Amino acid sequence: MPERPDLAWQVPILRAEVCGRRLDGWRVKKPAVVRAVLRGSVEEEVVGSTVTDVRRHGHFICFDLDREVDLVVHPMLAGRFTVVEGQPKDRRELALALPLDDGRELRYRDSKTMGKVYVVPKGKAAAAIPNFAVGPDVLAQDFTFAAFRAIAKKRRDQAKIFLLDKAALDSFGNAYADETLFAAGVHPKAMVRSLSDEQLKDLYEAIRLVLSEAIAEVASRRPPLDEKVRDFLKVRNRKGEPCPTCGAPVRVCGVRGHDAYFCAHCQPDGRSTGQVDWRRLR
């Protein structure tokens, strides 16, 4: 899914492209992605409205309209936006097209049909959309180590699951959770309650450093709106490649249904003896 660094680049582009534009149509190609919580029809509520803002809320992209409805998109694994000129041929993965009043179209593509496009009454997204609640912004100036420690000390789960909990922290997906744990030297299966204050401090600093550097890197690449830049990541999707720190092979393990890429040398499994169980990791 698009993660914080991706959305930090994409949302301002979307805002510049569609803010102030009138939505002159509603063309659904994959009905499975649309979730409407309205008394009337979506077309009646959306068509003719003007986009007043585009903003990020966790992993959701919110399109504020000058009507009594909000348009909220959760791109998930394969969701992508493009803004096209004229009426080019629809691609197979096209899920939704929104014609704009200047002749262009805002298109949402989803090859996996996993993402969701919600149309909900204005101000009711939290009640109408699953998992819409998000924790504190980890890059905000007032998100101190003390605030992070207070959240972490209440956790009874594994480190990667903690980072992936959007209601606890805004916000991580698989890729940057792995990168952050690697930077902090914390094993993805480490129990959060077992981490020392020094380890929690390392994790807190890694959270802010990894995301800040990634946001800057993506911005420096200036990728197209529908492209995710991940080739600079150090461990994610690099199974078998040498760790950039120690040279040991990057490994993969399962963590509650998620895959986790890590270096067994730099992120030792300290849940029992403090030593890595090499037989289990083979």
Order of alpha helices (4+ residues) and beta strands (2+ residues): alpha-beta-beta-alpha-beta-beta-beta-beta-beta-beta-beta-alpha-alpha-alpha-alpha-alpha-beta-beta-alpha
